[in-house]
């Protein structure tokens, strides 16, 4: 699954550590999400959407 987390995080001027703290996850989780190696749980996807004031489908894109 592709996402725009890195871009959204950069717009805010946050580091991966900053974002991880806001989400209550590890920096490694943020890194894996941004790299597309990890698909978020539904609760985490909702947290991200609320944090960035976007719809989930505006952050994550399914590629077949």
C-alpha positions as CSV (number, residue, x, y, z in Angstrom):
1,X,0.0,0.0,0.0
2,X,1.4,3.4,-1.0
3,X,1.0,6.5,1.3
4,X,1.9,10.1,1.6
5,X,2.9,10.1,5.2
6,X,6.4,11.3,4.6
7,X,5.1,14.3,2.7
8,X,2.4,15.1,5.3
9,X,5.0,14.8,8.1
10,X,7.4,17.1,6.3
11,X,4.7,19.7,5.8
12,X,4.4,19.9,9.6
13,X,8.1,20.0,10.1
14,X,8.0,16.9,12.3
15,X,10.6,14.2,12.6
16,X,9.7,10.6,12.6
17,X,10.2,10.7,16.3
18,X,7.8,13.6,16.6
19,X,5.1,11.8,14.7
20,X,5.6,8.6,16.6
21,X,5.1,10.4,19.9
22,X,1.9,12.0,18.6
23,X,0.6,8.5,17.6
24,X,2.0,6.6,20.6
25,X,4.0,4.2,18.4
26,X,7.7,3.7,17.9
27,X,9.8,5.6,15.4
28,X,10.5,2.3,13.7
29,X,6.7,1.9,13.1
30,X,6.6,5.3,11.5
31,X,9.6,4.4,9.4
32,X,8.0,1.2,8.3
33,X,4.7,2.9,7.4
34,X,6.5,5.6,5.3
35,X,8.5,2.9,3.5
36,X,5.4,0.9,2.7
37,X,6.7,-2.1,4.7
38,X,3.9,-2.0,7.2
39,X,0.1,-1.5,6.7
40,X,-1.5,0.3,9.7
41,X,-4.2,-1.1,11.8
42,X,-7.6,0.5,11.4
43,X,-7.3,2.4,14.7
44,X,-3.9,3.7,13.7
45,X,-5.1,4.7,10.2
46,X,-8.0,6.7,11.9
47,X,-5.5,8.4,14.3
48,X,-3.4,9.4,11.3
49,X,-6.4,10.8,9.5
50,X,-7.5,12.8,12.5
51,X,-4.0,14.1,13.1
52,X,-3.5,15.3,9.6
53,X,-7.1,16.3,9.1
54,X,-7.5,14.1,6.0
55,X,-9.5,11.1,5.0
56,X,-7.9,7.8,5.3
57,X,-8.1,7.3,1.5
58,X,-6.3,10.6,1.0
59,X,-3.3,9.2,3.0
60,X,-3.2,5.6,1.9
61,X,-3.6,4.2,-1.6
62,X,-4.1,0.6,-2.5
63,X,-2.1,-0.7,-5.4
64,X,-2.8,-4.0,-6.9
